[in-house]
């Protein structure tokens, strides 16, 4: 069983129930998933992920594209329910990532923690990013990525988030050792439990 499926099993076996504005969820607080490249490839092999669309979405994020219509043009329709423009969401923060990746590739300092902060407190947003921080560290010429995620729909959204972080890791000229996700609220929506 891959590590994402293990998390789903933990939620189903030990999770509590909660209602929110999107519906009922089964959830756990403060879950961790730590994955080697072998673990990641197993998830990508066993779980259906819209790889091509997620690559296109990351490209749009990195270019700071906020118009939902531009996502529609490449077959991405999951932002349609928010608004015509993403305000203080992923494109706002991910457009800072290319400069950070360039800095990492130029410096490759093992003593430095390279961090992308995602989101701001108290700003207007129509889609609060679920990811809050991505940290890049180099140790013994290997890349370790740590992600703090405030909220994760572990059945639908988390595999996509994992895949996009993997895509970002491929932009860094250091072999990937590990990606670890710390998830504040790991959940499955009740209508997806079956």
C-alpha positions in Angstrom: 0.0 0.0 0.0 1.5 3.4 -1.0 2.0 6.1 1.6 -1.0 8.2 0.5 -3.2 5.1 0.8 -1.8 4.5 4.2 -2.9 8.0 5.2 -6.4 7.4 3.8 -6.6 4.2 5.8 -5.5 6.0 9.0 -8.2 8.6 8.5 -10.9 5.9 7.9 -9.8 3.9 10.9 -9.0 6.7 13.4 -10.6 9.8 12.0 -13.1 12.1 13.8 -16.2 13.5 12.0 -16.7 17.2 11.4 -19.0 19.4 9.3 -17.9 22.4 7.4 -19.3 24.7 4.6 -18.3 22.1 1.9 -19.9 19.1 3.7 -19.0 16.4 6.2 -15.5 15.2 6.6 -13.6 12.4 8.4 -10.3 13.9 9.5 -7.1 13.6 11.6 -5.0 16.5 12.9 -1.3 16.8 12.3 -0.6 14.0 9.9 2.9 13.4 8.4 3.8 11.7 5.1 7.5 11.3 4.3 8.3 9.9 0.9 11.5 8.8 -0.9 11.6 9.0 -4.7 10.6 5.3 -4.8 7.6 6.0 -2.5 6.6 8.9 -4.8 6.8 6.9 -8.0 4.6 4.2 -6.3 1.9 6.8 -5.5 2.0 8.1 -9.1 1.8 4.6 -10.5 -1.1 3.4 -8.2 -3.2 6.6 -8.0 -4.8 8.2 -11.1 -3.3 11.7 -11.3 -3.9 14.3 -14.1 -0.2 14.7 -14.7 -0.4 16.7 -17.9 -3.0 19.2 -16.5 -1.0 19.5 -13.2 2.2 20.3 -15.2 0.2 23.0 -17.1 -1.2 24.3 -13.9 2.2 24.7 -12.3 3.5 26.4 -15.4 0.6 28.9 -15.1 1.3 29.4 -11.4 5.0 30.0 -12.0 4.0 32.7 -14.5 1.6 34.4 -12.1 -1.4 33.8 -14.3 -4.5 34.6 -12.2 -7.3 34.6 -14.9 -9.3 31.3 -14.6 -10.1 31.5 -18.3 -6.4 30.8 -19.0 -6.6 27.6 -17.0 -9.7 26.6 -18.9 -7.8 27.0 -22.2 -5.5 24.1 -21.1 -8.3 21.9 -19.9 -8.3 22.9 -16.2 -11.7 23.6 -14.9 -11.4 23.0 -11.1 -11.0 26.7 -10.4 -14.3 27.6 -12.2 -16.4 27.6 -9.0 -14.4 30.5 -7.4 -14.3 33.6 -9.5 -13.0 34.7 -12.9 -9.7 35.7 -11.2 -7.7 34.0 -8.5 -6.9 36.7 -5.8 -4.0 36.1 -3.5 -3.9 32.4 -4.3 -1.3 30.1 -5.8 -0.3 32.2 -8.8 0.4 35.2 -6.5 2.9 33.2 -4.4 4.3 30.6 -6.9 5.4 33.4 -9.3 8.2 33.9 -6.7 9.4 30.3 -7.0 11.5 30.6 -10.3 13.8 33.2 -8.6 14.1 31.0 -5.5 14.9 27.9 -7.7 17.5 29.9 -9.6 19.1 30.9 -6.3 19.1 27.3 -5.0 20.7 26.0 -8.3 23.3 28.8 -8.2 24.2 28.6 -4.5 23.5 24.9 -3.6 24.3 25.8 0.1 23.9 22.9 2.5 23.8 25.3 5.4 20.8 27.3 4.1 17.1 26.7 4.4 15.4 28.0 1.2 11.8 28.8 1.9 8.8 29.8 -0.2 6.0 31.2 2.1 2.5 30.7 0.5 -0.2 33.0 1.7 -0.6 36.0 4.0 -2.7 36.7 7.1 -5.6 39.0 6.7 -5.4 39.5 2.9 -8.5 39.3 0.6 -8.5 36.0 -1.2 -11.1 33.9 -3.0 -9.1 30.7 -2.6 -6.9 30.4 0.4 -4.0 28.2 -0.6 -3.9 24.8 1.2 -0.1 24.8 1.0 1.5 27.3 3.4 5.2 26.7 3.1 7.7 24.8 1.0 11.2 24.4 2.4 14.2 23.2 0.4 17.3 21.9 2.1 20.5 20.3 0.7 22.3 17.7 2.7 25.2 15.6 1.4 24.3 16.7 -2.1 20.7 15.5 -1.9 17.6 17.6 -1.9 15.1 17.4 1.0 11.7 19.2 0.6 9.5 19.9 3.5 5.9 21.1 2.9 3.5 22.4 5.5 -0.1 22.1 4.3 -2.8 23.6 6.5 -5.6 21.4 4.9 -5.5 18.4 2.6 -8.3 16.6 0.9 -6.3 13.4 1.0 -8.3 11.4 -1.5 -8.5 14.0 -4.3 -6.2 17.0 -3.7 -3.2 15.6 -1.8 -2.0 13.3 -4.6 -2.1 16.2 -7.0 -0.2 18.4 -4.4 2.4 15.7 -4.0 2.8 15.4 -7.8 3.3 19.2 -8.2 5.9 19.3 -5.4 7.7 16.4 -7.2 7.6 18.5 -10.5 9.1 21.4 -8.6 11.8 19.2 -7.2 12.8 18.3 -10.8 13.6 22.0 -11.5 16.4 21.8 -8.9 19.8 20.5 -10.0 20.3 18.3 -7.0 19.1 14.6 -6.7 15.9 14.3 -4.7 16.2 12.4 -1.4 12.9 13.0 0.2 9.6 15.0 0.3 7.8 15.3 3.6 4.3 16.7 4.1 3.1 18.0 7.5 -0.7 18.3 7.2 -2.6 20.3 9.7 -6.0 18.8 8.8 -5.9 15.6 6.8 -9.4 14.7 5.6 -11.7 12.8 3.3 -15.1 14.2 2.3 -17.9 11.9 3.4 -19.2 11.6 -0.2 -15.8 10.2 -1.3 -15.4 7.6 1.5 -16.7 4.7 -0.6 
